[in-house]
Every structure is written in structure tokens, then in C-alpha cells.
Amino acid sequence: MTATSRPLTFGLIGAGAISTQHVEAIEAVDGARLGGVASASPERARALGERCGVPWTTDLDELLVRADIDAVAIMSPSGLHPSQALAALAHGRHVLIEKPIALSVRDAEAVIDEGRKRGLTVATVSQRRFEPALVALQEAVASNAFGTISLILTEGIYHRPQAYYDSGAWRGTVALDGGVLMNQAIHMIDLVRWLGGPVGSVSAHVATRTHVMEAEDTASVSLQFASGAIGAIVATTSATPEFPPEIRVYGDAGHARIVGETAVEWDVPGMSAPGLAAAEPAESATAVPGATATWGTTAAGYIRQYTDFVAAVREARPPAVTGEDGRNAVEIVTAAYESSRTGRAVELEGAAR
């Protein structure tokens, strides 16, 4: 761990659309600074590096060998995440990895094990966990305010035009991207797993309905949690228009429904409905005025997650969203793919995690 007298210096791996949110977050967080950019695209690397006033390169090793780089944020095509994370860890760099951490459980576990072996921080981007309404929802679940939970339901109704998948040869492929479950709905899958705990079995149907792409654009997933509760996830990128994501929790003592970032229904004994002030980020992580939106996502949640990541490194503690959390979401997605392929429920070995 580097000395706390200077900011934690990040290198960005990848310079695509979501890099905007990472840059804005790093610039907004006290104790963090951007030190460099690496991308396979020289045009994108140059544009981002020159805009931010930092060195840029197309050679990953050139970024990783720099003594001033403490951590990397990885936002390249998803299939490259594990190999790039392993390279960064081998150079002694902490890693913050965009969702998904990997496209397979095996690769995710390899990254987690390497970070643990080297005593380095491994975190997965899941910025929605820091939203005030979802923080309050998780606290209500953890305190048993809902009583015995029977159902956790979530919907990810997204719109992606064909041009989105045509914008990169890797988009929508099985080897480098995945479909709506691995790319978009994995945020909701992570939240469901965060709320419901270990999952015992997964049943699913996936289909490609309206796009020319290798992976799926529509999915329905049923979960049985180790607790006995049932979960359901429905997702598509074929909706017109797009709707805010929803998550609902039903128990025998209360229920809640979160739409976007708002608690539109909140019947939770002993807990008032969450407001935006319930979990405001620290002063060092205030919202960015005029923050850029990329497919509906702004830097606000990233600021909160970067604030936590920097603190986790400084305090030598686990981050709020760990590599294991990323692994657990990927486990559900890959089980859904297997279930849809075989027509059978898939039992998860990681149910006790």
C-alpha cells in the first residue's frame, strides 16, 4: 500500500464510453487522481489522455510498470477483464473491474485468488449498491424488517438499438461480451444476490428476439435462494422505450418497491421511506454538476464507489463490493445460460458462500 500522503493514482484500462464516468468520479474524489490511460485503440487512448492531460499508451505493460500507478480501473471488453486484472495484480496494482469481473466463474476466481495471494484490493463495479434507496432496502432486509421474505423480483427493461451492437465487433459476442444478462441486467442480478443471499438453484430461458447478435437480448430467470425464498429476474434490451429498472421485496411483515432510485412503495415496519439524504456520499464525493450520462448512467454512483475503494485500500479492508460479489453474479448468469441450454435447473455449488 502506498503512503497516504499522496493521492491514490489510477490508470485506466480501456477508453470506451463508460470511461467518462470513471474519469469524472476520479476527478471528484479526494485522495484519487488519474495517472494514465491504456487502450488498444490509439485514437481513443490519445483522445482521452490528451483531454485529461495524462500519458496514454496502447501497451498495457507500459502503464503497469510505472511506479506512480497504484491501482487500475478496467473497462475494456468484458472477455479481457480477467487477463488484464491478473497482469495488473502481478505488477502489484489494486484493481477495480467494471462489471462483469469475468465471463466465467473460473476466471473470476483466478482474479480473486491472485488478489488475495498478493494482499491487493480487488473490487467489482456495482455502483447501484450505493444508491440511498437500495442502501435502505438492504438494511431493511438485514434487520429482518420484512419478516420472512417470500419473493424478490426485479426487471431490467432496456433499449439498445442495433447500432449499439454494431459499434464494436466484440459487442454481443459470447467470447467478449455476453448478452443482456451478463452486460446490462448483471447490475440487478448483483442486487438480488446482495439482498437475498446465497442462491441454491437457477432456472432460465434466454432468447435473441430483435437484434443481430450472438448472445441473448431477452431473458427470464428464476432463482431459489438457500433461505427458501424465490427470486425472479426478467430483462431485455429490445424494449421501446426503456423503463427504469425495478426491484421488489415481499415478506410476511412488509414490502418495498424501488423504481430507478426512488422508493415508490415502502411498507416496512419501523423504518421510514428512504429519502435522497439517507445515504448521501461524503463531501469529497459530491455529485458532478452536469455529469455526462452514458446509457442512463452518470458518475454519481461511481463517485460513491471510488470513495469506498480508495478508503478500502488506505484502511486495508475489503471494499463494499468485492471480487467475490462479482463472482457470485457471474455464477448466476452462467447458470442461467446453462439452464436455458439444457432445459433443466442448475444447482449452484457456491450456495454456501
C-alpha positions in Angstrom: 0.0 0.0 0.0 1.3 3.4 -0.9 1.8 6.2 1.5 -1.3 8.1 2.4 0.4 11.5 1.9 -0.4 11.5 -1.8 -3.5 10.6 -3.8 -4.1 7.0 -5.0 -3.1 7.2 -8.6 -5.3 5.3 -11.1 -4.5 4.0 -14.6 -7.5 3.4 -16.9 -7.5 0.3 -19.0 -10.0 1.0 -21.8 -11.2 4.3 -23.2 -14.7 3.5 -24.4 -18.0 5.2 -23.5 -18.1 4.2 -19.8 -14.6 5.7 -19.2 -16.3 9.1 -19.0 -18.0 8.1 -15.7 -14.7 6.8 -14.3 -12.8 10.0 -15.2 -15.5 12.2 -13.6 -15.5 10.1 -10.5 -11.7 10.1 -10.1 -11.7 13.9 -10.6 -14.4 14.3 -7.9 -13.0 12.1 -5.2 -10.5 13.5 -2.7 -7.5 11.1 -2.4 -7.7 9.9 -6.0 -6.1 11.1 -9.2 -5.9 9.9 -12.8 -2.3 9.0 -13.9 -2.6 7.4 -17.3 -4.7 5.6 -19.9 -4.2 2.4 -21.9 -6.4 1.3 -24.7 -6.0 -1.0 -27.7 -7.4 1.9 -29.8 -4.7 4.5 -30.3 -7.3 7.1 -31.4 -9.4 6.6 -28.2 -6.3 6.4 -26.0 -4.9 9.6 -27.4 -8.2 11.5 -27.2 -8.8 10.5 -23.6 -5.2 11.0 -22.5 -5.0 14.5 -24.1 -8.4 15.5 -22.8 -7.4 14.6 -19.2 -3.8 15.8 -19.5 -2.2 12.4 -18.7 0.1 10.0 -20.6 -1.6 7.5 -22.9 -0.5 4.2 -24.4 -1.6 1.2 -26.4 0.8 -1.0 -24.5 -0.7 -2.3 -21.2 2.7 -3.2 -19.8 3.8 0.4 -20.3 1.1 1.6 -18.0 1.5 -1.2 -15.4 5.3 -0.8 -15.0 5.0 2.8 -14.0 6.0 3.3 -10.3 3.4 6.0 -9.8 0.4 3.8 -10.7 -1.2 2.4 -7.6 -4.4 0.9 -9.0 -6.1 0.3 -12.3 -9.8 0.6 -13.3 -10.6 -1.9 -16.0 -13.3 -1.1 -18.5 -12.2 -3.0 -21.7 -14.4 -5.6 -23.4 -15.6 -8.0 -20.7 -13.8 -11.0 -22.0 -10.5 -9.2 -21.4 -11.1 -8.3 -17.8 -9.6 -11.4 -16.1 -6.3 -11.4 -18.1 -5.8 -7.7 -17.6 -6.7 -7.9 -13.9 -4.2 -10.7 -13.4 -1.5 -8.7 -15.2 -2.2 -5.6 -13.1 -2.1 -7.7 -9.9 1.2 -9.3 -10.9 2.6 -5.7 -11.1 1.3 -5.0 -7.6 -1.6 -2.9 -8.6 -5.0 -2.8 -6.9 -7.9 -3.5 -9.4 -11.4 -2.0 -9.8 -13.1 -4.1 -12.5 -16.1 -3.0 -14.5 -19.0 -5.5 -14.4 -18.7 -8.3 -15.1 -15.5 -9.3 -13.3 -15.1 -12.1 -15.9 -17.3 -14.2 -18.2 -16.8 -17.4 -16.2 -16.7 -18.4 -12.6 -13.3 -20.0 -13.1 -11.7 -16.8 -14.4 -13.4 -14.7 -11.7 -11.9 -17.0 -9.0 -8.5 -16.8 -10.6 -8.5 -13.0 -10.2 -9.8 -13.2 -6.6 -7.2 -15.8 -5.6 -4.4 -13.7 -7.1 -5.5 -10.6 -5.3 -5.8 -12.5 -2.0 -2.3 -14.0 -2.5 -0.7 -10.7 -3.1 -2.7 -8.8 -0.5 -4.2 -6.4 -3.0 -7.7 -5.0 -3.3 -10.0 -6.5 -5.9 -13.4 -4.8 -6.4 -16.2 -5.1 -8.9 -18.1 -2.1 -10.2 -21.7 -2.2 -8.9 -22.4 1.4 -8.4 -26.1 0.9 -7.8 -25.4 -0.6 -4.4 -24.6 2.9 -3.2 -27.9 4.5 -4.1 -29.8 5.7 -1.0 -33.0 3.8 -1.6 -31.1 0.5 -2.2 -28.9 1.0 0.9 -32.1 1.4 2.9 -33.6 -1.7 1.3 -30.6 -3.8 2.1 -30.6 -2.5 5.7 -34.3 -3.4 6.0 -33.6 -6.9 4.7 -30.6 -7.4 7.0 -32.6 -6.3 10.1 -35.5 -8.8 9.2 -37.9 -5.8 8.9 -39.8 -7.7 6.1 -40.2 -10.8 8.2 -40.0 -14.0 6.3 -39.2 -13.0 2.7 -41.1 -14.9 0.0 -40.2 -13.1 -3.2 -37.5 -10.8 -4.6 -38.4 -9.6 -8.1 -36.5 -7.4 -10.5 -37.0 -6.1 -14.0 -34.4 -4.7 -16.4 -36.3 -3.3 -19.4 -33.6 -1.7 -21.5 -33.5 -0.3 -25.0 -30.4 -0.8 -27.2 -30.6 -0.1 -30.9 -28.9 -2.4 -33.4 -26.3 0.4 -33.8 -25.2 -0.3 -30.2 -24.2 -3.8 -31.1 -22.7 -2.8 -34.4 -20.5 -0.2 -32.8 -17.9 -2.8 -31.8 -17.1 -6.2 -33.2 -16.9 -7.5 -29.6 -20.4 -6.3 -28.6 -23.0 -9.1 -28.2 -20.4 -11.9 -28.6 -20.2 -14.8 -26.3 -16.4 -14.6 -26.0 -16.0 -10.9 -25.2 -19.4 -9.6 -24.0 -22.4 -11.8 -23.4 -25.9 -10.5 -23.7 -28.5 -8.7 -21.6 -27.9 -10.8 -18.5 -24.1 -10.5 -18.5 -23.9 -6.9 -19.6 -27.0 -4.9 -18.5 -29.0 -6.9 -16.1 -26.0 -8.1 -14.1 -26.5 -4.9 -12.0 -29.9 -6.2 -11.0 -28.6 -9.7 -10.5 -25.9 -8.4 -8.2 -28.6 -6.5 -6.2 -30.9 -9.6 -5.9 -27.9 -11.7 -4.7 -26.9 -8.9 -2.3 -30.5 -8.8 -0.8 -31.4 -12.5 -1.0 -28.1 -14.1 -0.1 -26.8 -17.4 -1.5 -28.7 -19.0 -4.4 -29.3 -22.7 -4.5 -30.6 -23.2 -8.0 -31.3 -21.3 -11.2 -33.8 -22.0 -14.0 -33.9 -19.8 -17.1 -34.9 -19.1 -20.6 -32.9 -16.8 -22.9 -33.6 -15.7 -26.5 -32.4 -13.4 -29.2 -35.5 -11.6 -30.4 -34.8 -8.3 -32.2 -31.1 -7.9 -32.7 -28.4 -9.4 -34.9 -26.0 -10.6 -32.2 -24.5 -13.8 -31.0 -25.7 -13.6 -27.3 -29.2 -13.1 -25.9 -31.3 -9.9 -25.8 -34.1 -11.2 -23.7 -34.2 -13.4 -20.6 -36.3 -14.7 -17.8 -34.5 -16.2 -14.7 -36.0 -18.0 -11.7 -33.9 -18.3 -8.5 -34.3 -20.4 -5.4 -32.4 -18.9 -2.6 -30.7 -21.0 0.1 -33.1 -19.4 2.6 -36.1 -20.8 0.7 -37.2 -17.5 -0.8 -37.9 -17.3 -4.6 -36.4 -14.7 -6.9 -37.2 -13.7 -10.5 -35.3 -11.6 -13.0 -36.7 -10.5 -16.4 -34.6 -8.5 -18.7 -34.4 -7.3 -22.3 -32.6 -4.8 -24.5 -35.5 -5.0 -27.0 -37.9 -2.6 -25.2 -39.0 0.7 -26.8 -38.9 2.9 -24.9 -36.6 1.9 -22.0 -38.1 1.8 -18.5 -36.4 2.4 -15.1 -35.2 -0.8 -13.5 -37.4 -2.1 -10.7 -36.7 -4.3 -7.7 -39.4 -5.5 -5.3 -39.2 -7.4 -2.0 -42.2 -9.1 -0.4 -42.3 -10.6 3.1 -45.0 -11.5 5.6 -44.3 -8.3 7.6 -43.9 -5.8 4.8 -42.9 -5.0 1.2 -41.0 -2.4 -0.8 -40.7 -1.4 -4.5 -37.8 0.6 -5.8 -38.2 2.1 -9.3 -35.0 3.6 -10.6 -33.6 5.3 -7.5 -37.0 6.0 -5.8 -38.9 4.0 -3.3 -42.4 4.2 -4.8 -43.8 1.7 -2.3 -42.4 1.3 1.2 -44.4 -0.6 3.8 -41.6 -1.6 6.2 -42.4 -1.8 9.9 -40.3 0.6 12.0 -38.5 2.1 9.0 -39.5 5.3 7.3 -39.3 5.5 3.5 -35.8 6.4 2.3 -35.1 9.9 1.0 -32.2 11.1 -1.0 -30.5 12.3 2.1 -30.5 8.9 3.7 -27.1 7.9 2.2 -25.6 10.9 0.6 -21.9 10.5 -0.4 -19.2 12.1 1.6 -18.3 15.7 1.0 -15.4 14.5 -1.1 -17.8 12.6 -3.4 -20.5 15.1 -4.2 -22.4 14.8 -7.4 -20.7 16.2 -10.5 -22.6 19.2 -11.9 -23.7 18.5 -15.4 -22.3 14.9 -15.2 -22.3 13.0 -18.5 -24.9 10.3 -18.9 -23.8 7.1 -20.7 -26.8 4.8 -21.5 -28.6 6.4 -18.5 -25.6 6.1 -16.1 -23.9 9.1 -14.6 -20.9 9.4 -12.3 -22.9 9.8 -9.1 -22.7 6.1 -8.1 -19.2 5.8 -9.4 -18.1 8.7 -7.1 -19.5 6.8 -4.1 -17.8 3.5 -5.2 -14.5 5.2 -5.8 -14.7 6.9 -2.4 -15.2 3.5 -0.8 -12.4 1.8 -3.0 -9.8 4.5 -2.0 -10.8 4.1 1.7 -10.6 0.3 1.4 -7.0 0.5 0.1 -5.9 3.0 2.7 -7.5 1.1 5.5 -6.5 -2.4 4.3 -10.1 -3.5 4.5 -12.4 -5.2 2.0 -14.3 -2.9 -0.4 -18.0 -2.6 -0.2 -18.3 -4.6 -3.5 -15.7 -7.4 -3.5 -14.4 -9.6 -6.2 -16.4 -12.4 -4.6 -19.6 -10.4 -5.1 -18.7 -10.1 -8.8 -18.0 -13.8 -9.0 -21.4 -14.6 -7.4 -23.3 -12.5 -10.0 -21.4 -14.2 -12.8 -22.2 -17.6 -11.3 -25.9 -16.8 -11.6 -25.6 -15.6 -15.2 -23.6 -18.6 -16.4 -26.0 -21.0 -14.6 -28.9 -19.2 -16.4 -27.2 -19.8 -19.7 -26.7 -23.5 -18.9 -30.3 -23.9 -17.7 -31.6 -22.4 -20.9 -29.4 -24.6 -23.0 -30.3 -27.8 -21.2 -33.8 -27.1 -20.1 -33.0 -28.1 -16.5 -32.5 -26.3 -13.3 -28.8 -25.8 -12.3 -27.7 -26.3 -8.8 -25.0 -23.9 -7.6 -22.0 -25.2 -5.7 -21.4 -21.8 -4.3 -24.8 -21.7 -2.4 -23.0 -21.6 0.9 -20.8 -18.6 0.0 
